[in-house]
């Protein structure tokens, strides 16, 4: 049998779970918050360095490729432009070298050692000196002495020259003078002036004072001619020098 209490059931009370929630909250509040350990900090630093290295490794080749592409995009130089540049460089180099030379010229002094005047060496022989002492200073070239052929007109003239005290040099001047005037021909005649004979007396009749055979005798003509030379020029070389300068004696 049931009791009255059992027949009248009692209302059940809800089970309170507050105690359990309170216990959980107590437990959660009792657990300390998590903390970063030293090991985790070191790992973070290494991770950052690895990231920086990765970025550098990626950005380096990319920059190089960009610079190469920029260099490849340069405008090509034509042959004409290259030739013109070389020509301008050459002109500038020449101008600079000329300017350098012009600047350098004023930095130097040139001294030329004067050349001493050489002393003339006398080359006259004793015979030429003796003949020149008795000749005129205006004689110029003096002919050499040549021995006359025996029996000729020059042989007779040589004896007369020696008898007057003149030397071989004076005889040489006489030979050259009368070679020019008549060629030592007794009958030499100048139709233009009328001069005649070996000494070319003008007129030829003047030689009559030396002998009546003046027209054909060489000795008579030579004797007259030496007297004329001695009285007018002093020596045969004096007459020869006058003939050289004026063309006559």
Helices and strands as residue ranges (DSSP letters): H 4-7, H 18-30, H 38-72, H 79-105, H 126-133, H 153-163, H 168-181, G 204-209, H 218-232, H 236-246
